[in-house]
């Protein structure tokens, strides 16, 4: 499986501050970005996988919602996570 427990722990530790703090906005955005990148690579190989395409669109929407929340609450944290993950609007 591409998203093992160790990978999740590493993502939350790097972006969320603590491995057990899974509710942190930056950690969730980083996790969604990891999953989006994986699904994008999958769709490059399997163009007709429409269920995965739908899941990808839903994940992008969830990440966008979290980014919108972060931009409203703390613009500096928003700019830092955008720069760190390489996301552009």
N, C-alpha and C positions, 0 to 999 in steps of 0.2 A: 504494500500500500504506500502511496506517495506521501501521505500525511500521517506519520507515526507519532507516537506520544513524545518521543525525543525531539522531533522537529517542532512540534507545537510548543514544547517547553522552551526550546531555544528561541523561537520567535517572540514569545511573551517575555522572556528574560531580556532579550535585546531591546525590544521596543516598549514593553510595558513596565519595565523597572523591576518586576519580580515575576518568577515563573508561576506563582500561584495567583497572581492578579490578572485573571483572564477577562475581567470586565472593563479593563482600561481601554479607552477609545483608540489610542495609538496601537495597542496590541491587536485589537480587533481589525483595524484597518490593515495592519501588516499581514495578518492571517488571511484576510480576504484577498489582498494583493497576491499572496503566494498561491492561493487557490485559483484566482483568475489567470495568472500566468500559466499554471498547469493546464487548465481547461483550454486556454488559447492554443497551446502546443498540441493538445489532443485534437482540437478542431482543425488544425492545419493538416493533420494526417487523415482525419475522418470527416470529410466535408458534409456528409449527409446525416450526421448524428444530431438530429434536431432537438432531442431531449436535453442533450448536453448544452446545446446552443441556448436553449431557454433557461437552463440553470445558470449559465454564464451571464445572461442579461439580468437575471434576478440578483446575482452576486454584485454586479456592477452597480445596480440600483441601491443595494444595501450599503455598499462602500460609499457611494455618493451621498447617501443620507447621513452617514457618520461624519463624512468630511464637511457637509453643510452644518451639522451640529457643532463641530469643532471650530469652524470659521466664525460662528456666532459667539461662542463662549471664549475662545482664546486664539487670537490670530497668530501669535508667535508659535504656539504648539502646532498649528495648522501648517505654517510655513516650514517648520522643521521637519514634520513628517512627509510633506510633499517633496522636499529636497532630498531627504534620506532614502525614500522609496523610489524616487524618480517618476512620480505620478505628475501628469499635467492635466489641466482642465480642458 
